């Protein structure tokens, strides 16, 4: 019995050893076959991409593997335009497909139910109708480009409206979850071009119903430079023109990238809600800046309401601190032309802070206008000012007032008047151009007699000055 038991035991051990060897060999064979299948799957994928007509250009993948549940993992996917420009480059990613579509080889726009891209480079454009259009007009042949331009002018009928694009769903429904993880996104719309880093997207896309989207980015550049963008909300595809309902936050925007001044790095944050048709949304929100420096003006704690429509931002109820006083303003800014206008009223401004001179002390009220035609060098600031009582060093005065304009290193003061206890001093104009002071005639009005005396004539062209204490007959009766 013992011998029998030992024999059986040895057989079991031998059988287990053989099974282990077979299992290892089977595993090796399985891995080899899986690799071969992976390469075959990549060839199959590349071949099917040649047949599809929804995405224009060349789409290839280096390796791909799948399981029976329809989960697919791929590496080094590349989508390029016919001219070689890269639309999509994905080092690694995955998607989930309908297994039955794969078995029957009946690939449809809804075959892919989930797509995830990691560290991808994505380039996307939008046409005038905010439809995805990867192909820019520059890539069209001259004949096609001319035809497209005529179509935009409405010279062709409905039967001839087809344009050459890289993405042509042709009315086919797309329903899928799309995830982007730490990607780089390039987006184009009209004359706007943005490059966004560290992009993360979680989108439940449904082109026949409601699409939900969450997006966050790191630093971005291009037409506008800033620290980050956040978007959350939905797009309703049921209407003929889809409608959006999105909360948008654009952080740490550099004003000089928008043409608001030159070399301005004072960060601005815009928080708004965009609603309405995707082709013409309207927005309402707030704009904030810790600081804003434009020629001759230094604002802090800027906050205001903003409304957006058709590329135009309208700012209302803007409040800020300036030179120890307060500013209340309104204005507008065009995102496409970069033209802007600001209308403000400042109260209780401290001249010592504005002029950086402790000897000149008074409180000033001012009305000002800031205009720019889109060129930061063409900023024009003009308005008027009036003060209460003050002093210059030990000399007191009752008030000073006048008008001013400031345009790129050229500050001019007009109709200046200083009312003093012993009389009134006036000057028609003086200017500071590139740091050089040029004075007009300075007149003194005697409060008792009303006589006007020229105490300083205007600067000559050679820069010399002629002084006079005689009464000027030409202004004898001027007050």
C-alpha positions in Angstrom: 0.0 0.0 0.0 2.8 2.4 0.9 4.6 1.7 -2.5 1.3 2.3 -4.3 0.8 5.6 -2.5 4.3 6.7 -3.2 3.8 5.9 -6.9 0.7 7.9 -7.0 2.4 10.8 -5.3 5.2 10.8 -7.7 2.8 10.8 -10.6 0.9 13.7 -9.2 4.2 15.6 -8.8 5.3 14.8 -12.3 1.9 15.7 -13.6 2.0 19.1 -11.7 5.4 19.8 -13.1 4.4 19.0 -16.7 1.3 21.1 -16.2 3.4 24.0 -15.0 5.7 23.7 -18.0 2.8 23.6 -20.4 1.2 26.6 -18.6 4.4 28.6 -19.0 4.7 27.6 -22.6 1.1 28.4 -23.2 1.5 31.8 -21.6 4.6 32.5 -23.8 2.7 31.4 -26.9 -0.3 33.6 -25.8 1.9 36.6 -25.3 3.5 36.1 -28.7 0.1 35.7 -30.3 -1.2 38.7 -28.5 1.7 40.8 -29.8 1.1 39.4 -33.3 -2.6 40.1 -32.9 -1.8 43.6 -31.7 0.2 44.3 -34.8 -2.5 42.8 -36.9 -5.1 45.0 -35.1 -3.0 48.0 -35.8 -2.9 47.1 -39.5 -6.7 46.5 -39.4 -7.2 49.8 -37.7 -5.1 51.7 -40.2 -6.9 49.9 -43.1 -10.3 50.9 -41.8 -9.2 54.5 -41.3 -8.6 54.6 -45.0 -12.2 53.7 -45.7 -14.0 56.1 -43.4 -15.2 59.4 -44.8 -15.9 61.4 -41.6 -12.3 62.5 -40.8 -10.3 63.9 -43.7 -6.6 63.2 -43.8 -4.3 60.3 -42.8 -4.9 58.5 -39.4 -2.5 55.8 -38.3 -1.6 54.0 -35.1 1.6 52.2 -34.2 0.2 49.5 -31.9 -3.2 48.6 -30.6 -4.7 45.9 -28.4 -8.2 45.0 -27.3 -10.1 42.7 -25.0 -13.5 40.9 -25.5 -15.3 43.7 -23.6 -14.5 46.2 -26.3 -11.7 48.1 -24.4 -9.0 49.2 -26.8 -5.5 50.5 -25.8 -3.3 52.2 -28.4 0.1 53.9 -28.8 1.4 56.6 -31.0 -1.8 57.6 -32.9 -1.2 60.3 -35.6 -3.7 62.3 -37.6 -2.3 64.6 -40.2 -3.8 66.8 -42.9 -3.2 66.2 -46.6 -0.4 68.8 -46.5 1.3 67.2 -43.5 0.1 69.5 -40.7 -0.6 67.6 -37.5 -4.1 67.6 -36.2 -3.7 65.0 -33.5 -0.7 63.3 -32.0 -1.4 60.9 -29.1 1.5 59.0 -27.3 -1.0 56.8 -25.6 -4.7 56.5 -25.2 -7.7 54.2 -25.1 -11.3 53.9 -26.3 -14.3 51.6 -25.8 -16.3 50.3 -28.8 -19.5 48.5 -29.4 -18.4 44.8 -29.7 -21.2 43.9 -32.0 -20.2 46.7 -34.5 -16.7 45.2 -34.5 -17.9 41.6 -35.0 -20.1 42.6 -37.9 -17.6 45.1 -39.1 -20.4 47.7 -39.3 -18.4 50.7 -38.0 -20.6 53.8 -37.4 -20.3 57.3 -35.8 -21.5 55.8 -32.6 -19.2 52.7 -32.6 -16.7 54.5 -30.3 -18.5 55.1 -26.9 -15.5 56.4 -24.9 -12.3 58.0 -25.9 -9.4 58.9 -23.6 -6.2 60.7 -24.7 -3.1 61.2 -22.5 -0.5 63.9 -23.1 -1.9 64.5 -26.6 -1.3 67.3 -29.0 -4.6 68.5 -30.4 -5.2 71.1 -33.1 -8.8 72.1 -33.7 -10.5 74.9 -35.6 -14.0 76.3 -35.7 -15.8 77.8 -38.7 -18.1 80.8 -38.6 -21.0 78.6 -37.4 -18.8 77.3 -34.5 -18.7 73.9 -36.2 -15.5 71.8 -35.9 -13.5 72.5 -39.0 -9.9 71.3 -38.7 -8.9 72.5 -42.2 -8.0 76.2 -42.4 -8.9 78.1 -45.5 -5.2 78.5 -46.3 -5.0 74.8 -47.0 -7.6 75.0 -49.8 -6.6 75.3 -53.4 -7.1 78.8 -54.9 -10.2 77.7 -56.7 -11.8 76.1 -53.6 -10.7 79.2 -51.5 -12.4 81.5 -53.9 -15.6 79.4 -54.0 -15.7 79.3 -50.2 -15.4 83.1 -50.1 -18.3 83.4 -52.5 -20.4 81.0 -50.5 -19.9 83.1 -47.4 -21.2 86.1 -49.4 -24.3 84.1 -50.2 -23.7 83.9 -54.0 -24.4 80.2 -54.2 -27.7 78.4 -53.5 -28.3 75.7 -50.9 -27.6 73.0 -53.4 -23.9 74.1 -53.7 -22.9 74.8 -50.1 -20.6 71.9 -49.5 -17.2 73.0 -48.3 -14.0 71.0 -48.0 -13.3 70.3 -44.3 -11.4 67.7 -42.2 -14.5 66.8 -40.2 -17.7 65.9 -42.0 -20.3 64.1 -39.8 -22.9 64.6 -42.5 -25.7 64.6 -40.0 -24.5 61.4 -38.2 -25.0 61.3 -34.5 -22.0 61.2 -32.2 -22.5 60.0 -28.6 -19.4 59.3 -26.5 -17.5 60.2 -23.4 -14.3 62.1 -24.2 -11.5 62.5 -21.7 -8.3 64.6 -22.3 -5.6 64.3 -19.6 -2.7 66.8 -19.4 -2.9 67.6 -23.1 -1.8 70.5 -25.3 -4.6 72.2 -27.2 -4.4 74.6 -30.1 -7.7 76.3 -31.1 -8.6 78.7 -33.9 -11.7 80.8 -34.5 -11.9 83.7 -36.9 -8.7 85.7 -36.3 -8.2 84.3 -32.8 -5.6 81.7 -32.1 -5.0 80.1 -28.7 -2.5 77.6 -27.4 -3.3 76.0 -24.1 -1.2 73.8 -21.9 -2.1 71.2 -19.3 -5.6 70.8 -20.7 -8.0 68.4 -19.0 -11.4 67.7 -20.4 -14.3 65.6 -19.3 -17.0 65.7 -21.9 -20.3 63.7 -22.3 -20.8 64.4 -26.0 -24.2 63.8 -27.5 -24.8 65.7 -30.8 -28.5 64.8 -30.8 -29.3 65.9 -27.2 -27.4 67.6 -24.3 -23.6 67.6 -24.1 -22.0 68.2 -20.7 -18.4 69.5 -20.5 -15.8 70.4 -17.9 -12.5 71.9 -19.0 -9.5 73.3 -17.2 -6.1 74.5 -18.5 -2.8 75.7 -17.3 -1.0 78.7 -18.9 -2.2 79.7 -22.4 -0.9 82.0 -25.1 -1.6 83.2 -28.6 -4.1 86.0 -29.2 -4.5 86.3 -25.4 -2.0 85.3 -22.7 -3.0 84.2 -19.3 -2.6 81.8 -16.4 -5.6 79.4 -16.9 -9.1 78.8 -18.2 -12.0 76.9 -16.6 -15.2 76.0 -18.3 -18.2 74.0 -16.9 -21.7 73.6 -18.3 -23.6 72.2 -21.2 -24.4 72.6 -24.9 -27.9 71.7 -26.2 -27.8 70.3 -29.7 -31.6 69.9 -30.0 -32.2 73.4 -31.6 -31.2 73.9 -35.2 -28.3 76.1 -33.9 -26.9 74.5 -30.7 -27.2 76.7 -27.5 -24.7 76.9 -24.7 -25.0 77.4 -21.0 -21.4 77.7 -19.7 -19.6 79.1 -16.7 -16.3 80.5 -17.9 -13.3 81.7 -15.8 -10.3 83.2 -17.5 -7.5 83.8 -15.0 -4.4 86.1 -14.9 -4.8 87.6 -18.4 -2.0 89.9 -19.3 -3.6 93.2 -20.6 -0.8 94.0 -23.0 -1.7 90.7 -24.9 -5.1 92.3 -25.5 -3.6 95.6 -26.7 -4.5 97.4 -23.5 -1.3 99.4 -23.1 2.3 98.3 -23.7 4.4 95.9 -21.5 1.6 95.6 -19.0 1.8 92.5 -16.9 -0.9 93.4 -14.4 -3.1 90.3 -14.3 -6.8 90.4 -15.0 -9.4 87.8 -14.2 -12.7 87.5 -16.0 -15.6 85.4 -14.7 -18.7 85.2 -16.9 -21.7 83.0 -17.8 -22.2 82.5 -21.6 -25.6 81.6 -22.8 -27.5 81.5 -26.1 -26.6 80.2 -29.6 -23.0 79.0 -30.0 -22.7 81.3 -33.0 -23.7 84.5 -31.1 -23.6 83.9 -27.3 -24.1 86.6 -24.7 -22.2 86.8 -21.4 -22.6 88.5 -18.1 -20.0 88.5 -15.3 -17.3 90.4 -13.5 -13.8 91.6 -14.2 -11.1 92.0 -11.5 -7.6 93.4 -11.4 -5.3 93.9 -8.5 -3.4 96.6 -10.4 -3.6 98.4 -13.7 -1.0 100.7 -15.0 -1.6 102.8 -18.1 0.3 106.0 -19.0 0.1 108.5 -16.1 -2.5 106.4 -14.2 -2.0 103.7 -11.5 -5.2 101.9 -10.5 -5.6 99.3 -7.8 -8.4 96.9 -6.7 -10.3 97.2 -10.0 -13.7 95.5 -10.1 -16.6 95.9 -12.5 -19.5 94.3 -14.3 -19.0 93.0 -17.8 -21.4 92.1 -20.6 -20.4 90.3 -23.8 -22.0 90.1 -27.2 -20.7 89.8 -30.8 -17.0 90.2 -29.8 -17.8 93.3 -27.8 -17.2 93.6 -24.0 -19.2 96.3 -22.3 -17.9 97.3 -18.8 -20.2 99.0 -16.4 -20.1 100.0 -12.7 -16.3 99.7 -12.7 -14.7 100.9 -9.4 -11.0 101.3 -8.5 -8.6 103.1 -6.2 -6.3 105.7 -7.9 -3.9 108.0 -6.2 -5.5 107.8 -2.8 -9.0 108.5 -4.3 -11.7 106.6 -6.1 -12.5 106.1 -9.8 -15.9 105.1 -11.2 -15.9 104.2 -14.8 -17.5 102.4 -17.8 -16.3 101.4 -21.2 -16.1 98.9 -24.0 -13.5 96.6 -25.6 -13.7 94.9 -29.0 -12.0 91.4 -29.0 -11.4 91.4 -32.7 -10.3 95.0 -33.4 -8.8 95.6 -30.0 -10.4 99.1 -30.0 -11.5 100.3 -26.6 -12.9 103.3 -24.8 -13.0 104.0 -21.1 -15.0 106.9 -19.5 -14.3 107.6 -15.8 -14.7 110.1 -13.0 -12.1 110.3 -10.3 -12.7 111.9 -6.9 -10.5 113.0 -4.1 -7.2 112.1 -5.8 -4.0 113.0 -3.9 -1.7 115.2 -6.0 1.3 114.2 -3.9 0.9 110.5 -5.0 0.1 111.4 -8.6 3.1 113.8 -9.1 5.4 112.0 -6.6 6.1 115.4 -5.1 5.4 116.0 -1.4 5.6 119.8 -2.0 2.5 119.8 -4.2 -0.4 119.0 -2.0 -4.1 119.2 -2.9 -7.1 116.9 -3.6 -8.3 116.7 -7.1 -11.5 115.6 -9.0 -11.2 114.6 -12.6 -13.2 113.4 -15.6 -11.2 111.4 -18.1 -11.6 109.5 -21.3 -9.2 106.7 -22.5 -9.3 105.7 -26.2 -7.3 103.3 -28.3 -7.8 102.5 -32.0 -6.3 99.0 -31.6 -2.6 100.1 -31.6 -1.2 100.2 -28.0 1.0 103.2 -29.1 -2.1 105.2 -30.0 -3.6 105.3 -26.5 -5.1 108.8 -25.9 -6.1 110.0 -22.5 -7.9 113.3 -22.1 -10.2 115.1 -19.7 -10.3 117.9 -17.1 -9.4 118.4 -13.5 -10.3 120.7 -10.6 -8.9 120.8 -7.1 -9.8 122.3 -3.7 -7.4 124.3 -1.5 -3.8 123.3 -1.4 -0.2 124.5 -1.4 3.0 124.2 -3.3 5.8 124.2 -0.8 4.9 127.2 1.4 2.7 128.9 -1.2 -1.0 128.4 -0.6 -3.7 128.4 -3.4 -7.4 128.2 -3.4 -7.9 126.0 -6.4 -6.4 124.8 -9.6 -8.1 123.6 -12.7 -7.6 122.8 -16.4 -7.9 120.3 -19.2 -5.3 117.7 -20.2 -4.4 115.2 -22.9 -1.8 112.5 -22.8 -0.6 110.5 -25.9 2.5 108.4 -25.8 5.1 110.5 -24.0 3.3 113.7 -24.8 1.4 115.3 -21.9 -0.4 118.6 -22.6 -2.2 120.9 -20.2 -4.8 123.4 -21.5 -6.6 126.4 -19.9 -4.8 126.0 -16.6 -5.8 128.3 -13.9 -4.5 128.7 -10.3 -6.5 130.8 -8.0 -4.4 132.3 -5.2 -5.1 134.7 -2.4 -3.1 137.4 -4.2 -4.5 136.8 -7.6 -5.0 134.3 -10.4 -2.3 132.8 -12.6 -3.4 131.3 -16.0 -1.7 129.7 -19.0 -3.2 128.6 -22.3 -1.0 125.5 -22.6 2.1 123.8 -21.6 3.4 120.3 -22.5 5.9 117.7 -21.5 7.2 115.8 -24.6 9.7 113.1 -24.1 10.5 114.5 -20.6 11.0 118.1 -21.9 8.8 120.8 -20.5 7.6 123.5 -22.9 5.6 126.4 -21.4 3.1 128.7 -23.0 2.6 132.3 -21.8 1.9 132.6 -18.1 -0.4 135.4 -17.1 -1.2 137.1 -13.8 -4.5 138.7 -13.0 -4.6 141.3 -10.2 -7.7 140.7 -8.0 -8.0 144.4 -7.2 -7.6 146.1 -10.5 -8.4 143.2 -12.9 -5.2 144.0 -14.9 -3.5 141.1 -16.7 0.3 141.0 -16.7 2.4 138.6 -18.7 4.9 137.2 -16.2 6.4 134.7 -18.6 6.2 134.6 -22.4 6.0 131.4 -24.3 9.1 129.3 -24.9 10.9 130.2 -28.1 11.8 127.5 -30.7 15.4 127.7 -29.5 14.3 126.8 -26.0 15.1 130.3 -24.5 12.6 132.3 -22.4 11.8 135.9 -22.4 10.4 137.3 -19.1 8.4 140.5 -18.8 6.8 142.4 -15.9 5.0 144.9 -18.2 1.3 144.8 -18.8 0.4 143.1 -22.0 -2.1 145.3 -23.9 -3.4 142.4 -25.9 -4.7 140.8 -22.8 -5.3 143.9 -20.8 -8.9 143.2 -20.1 -8.6 139.4 -19.9 -9.6 137.9 -16.6 
